[in-house]
Amino acid sequence: MKTIYRLLFVAISVVSLNAATAQNIPAWKLKDLQAAMQSDKPTVLNFWATFCKPCIEEMPHFQEMAKKYKDKGVEVIFVNLDAKELYPQKLQAFLTKRKITGNITFLDETNADLFCPVVDEKWSGAIPATVFINNKKGYKKFFEEQMTKEQLEKEIKALIQ
């Protein structure tokens, strides 16, 4: 009987831990993306998907920089571009498994011809893609490539200077 209680305790602990690490992932529409592009804060929007290896490889750098520059007012937002079937359960499971936290959204839009030009007129739709915006300074810079930690930090410094 003690074994059953121990197993039950472990199972409840695991469920509680997963619930505690789960995060709310809002679904954005085009208007939400447009609003983020008009933010008064220095903002970094990183577009990614769970199937994109370069996207996943660069995410720890973005997480580190988000923490490092939070006190400077920089907002880093991971914008997920997975298929709607993966939202939210499979996306959440992916994030939990990889210990990815932060400001994460799901872009609930399927027409890249509409949302890509909102981000940058040169964006082909390839990922990873990142845009750095500081509307107070009139600063905007777009990258359609995987970013190194050094490159990312250089761009964030340029964003806030």
PASEBA-1860 file (N, C-alpha, C; in nm, 3 decimals):
! residues 161
1> MKTIYRLL> 0.082/-0.119/0.000/0.000/0.000/0.000/0.088/0.127/0.000 ~ 0.199/0.122/0.075/0.290/0.237/0.078/0.345/0.266/-0.061 ~ 0.370/0.159/-0.138/0.422/0.177/-0.273/0.322/0.250/-0.361 ~ 0.196/0.218/-0.347/0.091/0.284/-0.425/0.085/0.432/-0.388 ~ 0.094/0.464/-0.260/0.092/0.604/-0.218/0.213/0.680/-0.270 ~ 0.328/0.614/-0.267/0.449/0.679/-0.320/0.436/0.707/-0.469 ~ 0.387/0.607/-0.542/0.367/0.627/-0.686/0.265/0.737/-0.713 ~ 0.160/0.739/-0.637/0.059/0.844/-0.651/0.119/0.981/-0.621
9> FVAISVVS> 0.200/0.990/-0.517/0.266/1.115/-0.480/0.357/1.163/-0.593 ~ 0.436/1.072/-0.649/0.526/1.106/-0.759/0.446/1.154/-0.880 ~ 0.339/1.083/-0.912/0.257/1.121/-1.027/0.197/1.260/-1.008 ~ 0.145/1.288/-0.890/0.088/1.420/-0.861/0.196/1.527/-0.866 ~ 0.314/1.496/-0.817/0.425/1.592/-0.819/0.465/1.627/-0.961 ~ 0.471/1.525/-1.048/0.509/1.549/-1.188/0.404/1.634/-1.257 ~ 0.276/1.603/-1.236/0.168/1.682/-1.295/0.174/1.825/-1.244 ~ 0.198/1.843/-1.116/0.207/1.978/-1.057/0.325/2.053/-1.114
17> LNAATAQN> 0.437/1.986/-1.129/0.556/2.050/-1.184/0.530/2.093/-1.328 ~ 0.469/2.005/-1.408/0.439/2.041/-1.547/0.341/2.157/-1.553 ~ 0.243/2.161/-1.466/0.148/2.271/-1.464/0.217/2.400/-1.423 ~ 0.311/2.390/-1.330/0.382/2.509/-1.283/0.475/2.564/-1.391 ~ 0.531/2.476/-1.476/0.623/2.525/-1.578/0.549/2.562/-1.706 ~ 0.424/2.524/-1.718/0.346/2.560/-1.837/0.325/2.710/-1.840 ~ 0.326/2.764/-1.957/0.305/2.907/-1.971/0.192/2.933/-2.068 ~ 0.129/3.045/-2.049/0.022/3.084/-2.139/0.084/3.130/-2.271
25> IPAWKLKD> 0.038/3.073/-2.381/0.088/3.111/-2.513/-0.027/3.176/-2.588 ~ -0.027/3.308/-2.595/-0.136/3.374/-2.668/-0.126/3.349/-2.818 ~ -0.242/3.345/-2.882/-0.249/3.334/-3.027/-0.266/3.474/-3.084 ~ -0.172/3.515/-3.165/-0.177/3.647/-3.228/-0.244/3.638/-3.363 ~ -0.313/3.743/-3.396/-0.365/3.765/-3.530/-0.278/3.876/-3.593 ~ -0.306/3.909/-3.715/-0.228/4.010/-3.787/-0.225/4.142/-3.711 ~ -0.339/4.182/-3.655/-0.344/4.309/-3.581/-0.251/4.309/-3.460 ~ -0.233/4.194/-3.396/-0.143/4.183/-3.282/0.003/4.198/-3.325
33> LQAAMQSD> 0.035/4.137/-3.439/0.170/4.151/-3.494/0.196/4.297/-3.530 ~ 0.099/4.362/-3.592/0.114/4.503/-3.628/0.134/4.588/-3.503 ~ 0.061/4.558/-3.397/0.076/4.633/-3.272/0.216/4.613/-3.213 ~ 0.268/4.491/-3.218/0.403/4.465/-3.168/0.507/4.541/-3.249 ~ 0.483/4.554/-3.377/0.575/4.628/-3.464/0.573/4.778/-3.433 ~ 0.469/4.825/-3.366/0.456/4.967/-3.332/0.488/4.995/-3.185 ~ 0.542/4.897/-3.115/0.570/4.910/-2.972/0.659/5.030/-2.941 ~ 0.636/5.089/-2.824/0.722/5.198/-2.777/0.851/5.145/-2.716
41> KPTVLNFW> 0.855/5.017/-2.684/0.974/4.955/-2.624/1.070/4.908/-2.734 ~ 1.199/4.905/-2.704/1.290/4.836/-2.796/1.247/4.689/-2.800 ~ 1.217/4.638/-2.919/1.157/4.506/-2.932/1.234/4.419/-3.031 ~ 1.247/4.292/-2.994/1.308/4.192/-3.081/1.201/4.085/-3.104 ~ 1.163/4.067/-3.229/1.068/3.963/-3.266/1.144/3.853/-3.339 ~ 1.144/3.734/-3.283/1.213/3.621/-3.343/1.108/3.522/-3.393 ~ 1.106/3.497/-3.523/1.010/3.408/-3.586/1.073/3.271/-3.602 ~ 1.004/3.167/-3.554/1.061/3.034/-3.546/0.950/2.929/-3.556
49> ATFCKPCI> 0.994/2.802/-3.567/0.901/2.688/-3.566/0.971/2.570/-3.500 ~ 0.893/2.478/-3.448/0.950/2.363/-3.377/1.026/2.269/-3.470 ~ 0.997/2.271/-3.599/1.065/2.183/-3.695/1.193/2.245/-3.751 ~ 1.224/2.366/-3.712/1.337/2.441/-3.769/1.460/2.430/-3.678 ~ 1.556/2.346/-3.719/1.675/2.323/-3.637/1.754/2.452/-3.610 ~ 1.781/2.536/-3.711/1.853/2.661/-3.680/1.778/2.751/-3.582 ~ 1.645/2.748/-3.590/1.563/2.827/-3.496/1.587/2.781/-3.353 ~ 1.583/2.650/-3.335/1.598/2.591/-3.201/1.739/2.615/-3.149
57> EEMPHFQE> 1.838/2.607/-3.237/1.976/2.628/-3.195/2.002/2.769/-3.145 ~ 1.934/2.869/-3.201/1.958/3.007/-3.160/1.875/3.050/-3.039 ~ 1.772/2.975/-3.006/1.681/3.016/-2.898/1.749/3.039/-2.763 ~ 1.844/2.955/-2.723/1.911/2.984/-2.594/1.981/3.120/-2.591 ~ 2.034/3.162/-2.705/2.098/3.294/-2.712/1.995/3.404/-2.689 ~ 1.879/3.388/-2.751/1.773/3.487/-2.735/1.724/3.490/-2.590 ~ 1.711/3.372/-2.529/1.668/3.367/-2.389/1.769/3.439/-2.300 ~ 1.897/3.413/-2.323/2.002/3.475/-2.243/2.001/3.627/-2.260
65> MAKKYKDK> 1.988/3.674/-2.383/1.988/3.818/-2.409/1.862/3.884/-2.354 ~ 1.750/3.814/-2.357/1.626/3.868/-2.300/1.644/3.896/-2.151 ~ 1.708/3.804/-2.081/1.733/3.823/-1.938/1.836/3.934/-1.916 ~ 1.941/3.933/-1.994/2.051/4.028/-1.978/2.006/4.173/-2.001 ~ 1.917/4.195/-2.099/1.879/4.331/-2.137/1.738/4.370/-2.094 ~ 1.677/4.289/-2.010/1.542/4.320/-1.962/1.541/4.452/-1.886 ~ 1.644/4.474/-1.803/1.649/4.599/-1.725/1.675/4.722/-1.812 ~ 1.711/4.701/-1.937/1.729/4.811/-2.033/1.600/4.837/-2.111
73> GVEVIFVN> 1.494/4.761/-2.077/1.365/4.781/-2.142/1.344/4.703/-2.271 ~ 1.439/4.613/-2.304/1.428/4.536/-2.427/1.328/4.422/-2.408 ~ 1.236/4.411/-2.502/1.139/4.302/-2.500/1.171/4.206/-2.614 ~ 1.195/4.080/-2.579/1.223/3.976/-2.677/1.099/3.887/-2.684 ~ 1.045/3.871/-2.805/0.924/3.792/-2.824/0.952/3.683/-2.927 ~ 0.930/3.557/-2.886/0.939/3.444/-2.977/0.803/3.427/-3.043 ~ 0.798/3.441/-3.175/0.673/3.428/-3.249/0.676/3.295/-3.324 ~ 0.595/3.200/-3.277/0.593/3.066/-3.334/0.507/3.062/-3.460
81> LDAKELYP> 0.559/2.994/-3.562/0.491/2.984/-3.691/0.449/2.841/-3.725 ~ 0.435/2.755/-3.626/0.392/2.617/-3.650/0.250/2.612/-3.704 ~ 0.213/2.495/-3.753/0.076/2.471/-3.799/-0.019/2.478/-3.680 ~ -0.139/2.522/-3.707/-0.240/2.541/-3.602/-0.267/2.413/-3.522 ~ -0.252/2.295/-3.585/-0.277/2.169/-3.514/-0.183/2.150/-3.395 ~ -0.068/2.215/-3.397/0.028/2.199/-3.288/0.001/2.293/-3.170 ~ -0.089/2.387/-3.191/-0.118/2.488/-3.089/-0.242/2.449/-3.010 ~ -0.240/2.458/-2.879/-0.128/2.491/-2.792/-0.057/2.369/-2.733
89> QKLQAFLT> -0.122/2.250/-2.731/-0.068/2.137/-2.656/0.071/2.092/-2.701 ~ 0.089/2.067/-2.829/0.218/2.018/-2.876/0.325/2.125/-2.868 ~ 0.287/2.248/-2.890/0.381/2.359/-2.876/0.426/2.371/-2.730 ~ 0.332/2.364/-2.638/0.365/2.372/-2.496/0.455/2.256/-2.454 ~ 0.426/2.137/-2.501/0.509/2.020/-2.468/0.652/2.040/-2.521 ~ 0.664/2.094/-2.640/0.796/2.122/-2.699/0.873/2.221/-2.611 ~ 0.807/2.328/-2.571/0.871/2.431/-2.490/0.912/2.376/-2.354 ~ 0.826/2.297/-2.293/0.856/2.239/-2.162/0.974/2.143/-2.172
97> KRKITGNI> 0.972/2.057/-2.271/1.080/1.959/-2.290/1.215/2.027/-2.307 ~ 1.217/2.136/-2.381/1.344/2.206/-2.410/1.375/2.319/-2.311 ~ 1.288/2.335/-2.213/1.305/2.438/-2.109/1.315/2.578/-2.170 ~ 1.230/2.602/-2.268/1.225/2.733/-2.333/1.117/2.815/-2.263 ~ 1.159/2.929/-2.213/1.066/3.019/-2.145/1.079/3.157/-2.205 ~ 0.995/3.245/-2.158/1.001/3.382/-2.206/0.869/3.423/-2.265 ~ 0.874/3.529/-2.342/0.756/3.584/-2.405/0.734/3.511/-2.537 ~ 0.642/3.414/-2.538/0.620/3.330/-2.654/0.477/3.348/-2.702
105> TFLDETNA> 0.461/3.364/-2.832/0.329/3.378/-2.893/0.319/3.280/-3.009 ~ 0.197/3.254/-3.049/0.170/3.172/-3.167/0.102/3.262/-3.269 ~ 0.157/3.270/-3.390/0.095/3.353/-3.493/-0.012/3.272/-3.563 ~ -0.136/3.306/-3.535/-0.252/3.235/-3.589/-0.291/3.297/-3.724 ~ -0.197/3.291/-3.816/-0.218/3.341/-3.953/-0.151/3.241/-4.047 ~ -0.213/3.212/-4.157/-0.157/3.114/-4.250/-0.109/3.178/-4.380 ~ -0.144/3.302/-4.406/-0.108/3.366/-4.532/0.017/3.452/-4.512 ~ 0.131/3.393/-4.547/0.258/3.464/-4.534/0.263/3.589/-4.621
113> DLFCPVVD> 0.184/3.592/-4.729/0.180/3.711/-4.815/0.122/3.831/-4.740 ~ 0.049/3.805/-4.633/-0.006/3.914/-4.552/0.085/3.952/-4.436 ~ 0.138/3.852/-4.363/0.214/3.887/-4.243/0.361/3.916/-4.268 ~ 0.423/3.856/-4.369/0.565/3.883/-4.394/0.593/4.030/-4.423 ~ 0.518/4.096/-4.513/0.545/4.238/-4.540/0.522/4.329/-4.419 ~ 0.439/4.286/-4.324/0.420/4.365/-4.202/0.552/4.371/-4.124 ~ 0.626/4.261/-4.127/0.754/4.253/-4.056/0.862/4.324/-4.137 ~ 0.876/4.286/-4.262/0.975/4.348/-4.352/0.939/4.313/-4.496
121> EKWSGAIP> 0.942/4.412/-4.583/0.905/4.391/-4.723/0.998/4.293/-4.794 ~ 1.118/4.271/-4.740/1.213/4.178/-4.803/1.200/4.035/-4.751 ~ 1.115/4.012/-4.650/1.106/3.879/-4.591/1.040/3.781/-4.687 ~ 1.114/3.676/-4.722/1.063/3.572/-4.812/0.973/3.472/-4.740 ~ 0.979/3.473/-4.608/0.904/3.376/-4.528/0.994/3.270/-4.467 ~ 1.121/3.269/-4.505/1.216/3.172/-4.450/1.240/3.202/-4.302 ~ 1.268/3.097/-4.226/1.298/3.112/-4.084/1.429/3.038/-4.054 ~ 1.498/3.078/-3.949/1.461/3.183/-3.855/1.472/3.321/-3.917
129> ATVFINNK> 1.391/3.408/-3.863/1.391/3.549/-3.904/1.374/3.633/-3.778 ~ 1.442/3.746/-3.775/1.437/3.831/-3.657/1.434/3.976/-3.701 ~ 1.348/4.054/-3.633/1.344/4.197/-3.658/1.369/4.270/-3.526 ~ 1.452/4.372/-3.533/1.486/4.457/-3.419/1.420/4.592/-3.443 ~ 1.340/4.638/-3.347/1.264/4.761/-3.366/1.280/4.851/-3.244 ~ 1.312/4.977/-3.269/1.306/5.079/-3.166/1.239/5.200/-3.232 ~ 1.108/5.206/-3.218/1.031/5.311/-3.286/1.065/5.450/-3.235 ~ 1.106/5.461/-3.110/1.144/5.593/-3.056/1.267/5.648/-3.126
137> KGYKKFFE> 1.354/5.559/-3.171/1.475/5.600/-3.243/1.458/5.592/-3.395 ~ 1.346/5.538/-3.442/1.330/5.515/-3.585/1.420/5.404/-3.635 ~ 1.448/5.307/-3.547/1.541/5.199/-3.579/1.466/5.071/-3.613 ~ 1.505/5.010/-3.724/1.450/4.881/-3.762/1.556/4.807/-3.843 ~ 1.583/4.683/-3.804/1.678/4.602/-3.878/1.625/4.458/-3.883 ~ 1.631/4.397/-3.999/1.574/4.265/-4.022/1.682/4.166/-4.065 ~ 1.673/4.043/-4.011/1.764/3.935/-4.047/1.683/3.811/-4.082 ~ 1.715/3.751/-4.194/1.650/3.627/-4.237/1.756/3.518/-4.235
145> EQMTKEQL> 1.802/3.486/-4.113/1.912/3.391/-4.096/1.923/3.354/-3.949 ~ 1.996/3.247/-3.922/2.027/3.211/-3.784/2.129/3.311/-3.730 ~ 2.109/3.352/-3.605/2.198/3.450/-3.545/2.287/3.385/-3.440 ~ 2.414/3.426/-3.439/2.505/3.382/-3.334/2.478/3.467/-3.209 ~ 2.528/3.422/-3.098/2.514/3.497/-2.973/2.579/3.635/-2.986 ~ 2.695/3.638/-3.047/2.767/3.764/-3.063/2.692/3.861/-3.155 ~ 2.642/3.809/-3.264/2.566/3.892/-3.358/2.439/3.945/-3.292 ~ 2.372/3.861/-3.217/2.250/3.901/-3.148/2.278/4.012/-3.046
153> EKEIKALI> 2.382/3.994/-2.967/2.414/4.096/-2.868/2.454/4.228/-2.933 ~ 2.528/4.221/-3.042/2.566/4.342/-3.116/2.441/4.418/-3.163 ~ 2.344/4.345/-3.215/2.222/4.409/-3.266/2.136/4.465/-3.152 ~ 2.132/4.396/-3.040/2.057/4.449/-2.925/2.123/4.576/-2.873 ~ 2.254/4.579/-2.868/2.324/4.701/-2.824/2.293/4.817/-2.919 ~ 2.293/4.791/-3.050/2.260/4.895/-3.148/2.116/4.940/-3.131 ~ 2.029/4.849/-3.094/1.886/4.878/-3.075/1.863/4.977/-2.961 ~ 1.944/4.966/-2.856/1.920/5.049/-2.736/2.011/5.171/-2.726
161> Q> 2.109/5.183/-2.811/2.200/5.298/-2.802/2.142/5.422/-2.866
END
